[in-house]
Amino acid sequence: MITKFCETQKVATGNCVRIDFKKRNPMFGFLVQAGDYEDLKSKNFWRIVIHSNMQNWQKNGDMDMAKIYNGSEFTKLSVIGLKELLSIA
């Protein structure tokens, strides 16, 4: 599910990904394809930068802004626009 999403969905500037989990509230951000992307993907781990850290990450690419999550906890991925994100927050 996650690999297919990453291959087929292009997240435009100003949009982000809503990540729904089994046992926690949804998260908004984007999946990062860093140097260890293939290794993490093979283990079903995914590096995610949450929406509140997005501008800082885009400025300097600091990997400390990203966290790694287990893909088996994801239930749904969807691209949402900034207007929708602001109406949820």
C-alpha positions as CSV (number, residue, x, y, z in Angstrom):
1,M,0.0,0.0,0.0
2,I,2.7,2.5,1.0
3,T,5.1,1.7,-1.8
4,K,2.3,2.0,-4.4
5,F,1.2,5.3,-2.9
6,C,4.8,6.7,-3.0
7,E,5.2,5.6,-6.7
8,T,1.9,6.9,-7.9
9,Q,1.1,10.0,-5.9
10,K,2.9,13.3,-6.4
11,V,2.4,15.7,-3.5
12,A,2.3,19.3,-4.9
13,T,3.8,22.2,-3.1
14,G,1.5,23.3,-0.4
15,N,-0.1,19.9,0.0
16,C,0.7,17.1,2.4
17,V,-0.1,13.5,3.2
18,R,-2.6,12.5,5.8
19,I,-1.4,9.3,7.5
20,D,-4.0,7.4,9.4
21,F,-2.9,4.9,12.0
22,K,-4.4,1.9,13.8
23,K,-3.9,3.1,17.3
24,R,-3.2,6.9,17.2
25,N,-4.5,10.1,15.7
26,P,-3.8,10.9,12.1
27,M,-0.6,12.7,11.2
28,F,0.0,15.3,8.4
29,G,3.3,15.6,6.7
30,F,5.2,13.9,3.9
31,L,7.3,10.8,3.3
32,V,11.0,11.5,2.7
33,Q,13.2,9.5,0.3
34,A,16.6,9.9,1.9
35,G,19.8,7.8,1.3
36,D,18.5,4.9,3.4
37,Y,15.0,4.9,1.7
38,E,15.4,1.5,0.0
39,D,16.7,-0.1,3.2
40,L,13.9,1.3,5.3
41,K,11.3,0.4,2.7
42,S,12.5,-3.2,2.7
43,K,11.7,-3.3,6.4
44,N,8.4,-1.4,6.1
45,F,9.8,1.6,7.9
46,W,9.1,5.1,6.6
47,R,10.8,8.4,7.3
48,I,8.1,11.2,7.8
49,V,8.4,14.9,8.3
50,I,5.3,16.3,10.0
51,H,3.6,19.4,8.7
52,S,4.8,21.6,11.6
53,N,8.4,20.9,10.7
54,M,7.9,21.1,6.9
55,Q,9.3,24.6,6.4
56,N,12.4,24.1,8.5
57,W,13.1,20.8,6.7
58,Q,12.7,22.4,3.2
59,K,15.1,25.2,4.2
60,N,18.0,23.0,5.4
61,G,17.1,19.4,4.8
62,D,17.9,18.5,8.4
63,M,17.1,14.8,8.9
64,D,16.5,15.5,12.6
65,M,13.2,16.9,11.5
66,A,12.1,13.5,10.3
67,K,11.0,10.5,12.3
68,I,10.8,6.9,11.3
69,Y,7.5,5.0,11.6
70,N,6.5,1.4,11.2
71,G,4.3,1.0,8.1
72,S,2.3,-1.9,9.6
73,E,0.6,0.7,11.8
74,F,-0.7,2.8,8.8
75,T,-4.3,2.2,7.7
76,K,-4.7,4.9,5.1
77,L,-2.7,7.5,3.1
78,S,-4.2,10.4,1.3
79,V,-3.0,13.6,-0.3
80,I,-4.8,16.7,1.1
81,G,-4.6,20.4,0.3
82,L,-3.6,23.2,2.5
83,K,-7.2,24.5,2.8
84,E,-8.4,21.1,4.0
85,L,-5.5,20.9,6.5
86,L,-6.3,24.3,7.9
87,S,-10.0,23.4,8.3
88,I,-9.0,20.3,10.3
89,A,-6.4,21.9,12.6
